[in-house]
Amino acid sequence: MAKYDYKLKLTVVQEYLNGAGSYVYLKNKYGIKSSTQIDNWVHQYRQFGKDGLHRQLKNKIYSVQ
């Protein structure tokens, strides 16, 4: 299970982009461990849109076919 769900990530990123507060303010408001995590979410959102905030699976399983 992901530590932070998609809805929380999207809310935090949108608040930051709307000027609601700094990384540190939002980190404290939502109980996020590190402001660097928010920076990563903002970067992913800017680069890939909402899809960038979804959890990515590292180990993909392919069928034999």
Secondary structure by P-SEA (a helix, b strand, c coil): cccccaaaaaaaaaaaaaccccaaaaaaaaccccaaaaaaaaaaaaacccccccccccbbbbccc
